[in-house]
């Protein structure tokens, strides 16, 4: 039987921990049998940046992009290989041009989600364009920043419309803080957004393909403590809603590698940030959840290639808007309908069937690797590359403890399965 060979390209910036893990697990995976009995083998390669002819045929069958949200050369290459060559991309380059939150807010408001009240305000400082002064003098309407803030209500947040990694985010409690933050914004285009006060828990859900991991997030903690290992911090109803919202966002925008932030107050779920299609997957921050993330990324990539899943660039927003405009449906009914559209997009049932039939050994293989010396070497080298020398012992012990807990928990789960 002929084996189909698939090359997965990794488009990377500064990170090295998760790519090494992904490469190692893919190497250990070996050939995989597809649903039709066909044989498939997988390789990986880190993509270099260089000139490209638009008619060149790429060598890659699937690309995981972690760079093009800020680097224009690979961004345009991704558009080219999507339009001309049908290379499978985990995130559409046409709906995720940058770390842009504005369109995501608009779309989810349109679909009826409980997005806090949000206002876009003009730049504090003029943009660098020779035509700006004329345009501003003729067309920019004066506005009262204090009146806008008072209408939203204090406290509120000021944050860039295209932010990422908490860049430029300020919690505003009074007019003096408002003006100080706006003055400091310079040429950043800013949102003012209502604060959700008195929330019970902050949840960050990381979605990779058809899988979602909801984690308790503690934004006031240092990065290595932000993801708390807590398996029961959400009741079933809001927990299911958090997952449904994440899946909805991703299916709507054609993102298959994204994170979503939600605030939960009792049974009310408020999505506040969900355009993060270059999500945090660092070993030093995800720790306990890192093996799940790598395994999910491998499984989704293998599933897409071995089953011949076709990349989908079309938006199909009308299918979601039809649900949103149904005045006879409740919020819960609409959310269930959105979830069904999302599961259809992600081929959720077929994905789980594929994993059970074609990747039954992956759980034990990942467990053996994380419990062994090769992973420990990755952990130690990652800590040494991230933290000052005086902190190496502290963080090596910290991460070994959390990953040791994962090994214990996963061993019990695998044995029970």
PyMOL commands that set and color helices and strands:
alter all, ss='L'
color gray80, all
select helices_A, chain A and resi 17-29+72-85+102-110+132-139+145-152+175-185+223-225+236-253+283-306+317-324+331-345+348-358+362-370+373-386+389-416
alter helices_A, ss='H'
color red, helices_A
select strands_A, chain A and resi 3-11+32-33+39-46+62-65+88-89+118-121+156-160+170-172+190-194+201-208+211-217+227-228+257-265+268-273
alter strands_A, ss='S'
color yellow, strands_A
deselect
rebuild
show_as cartoon
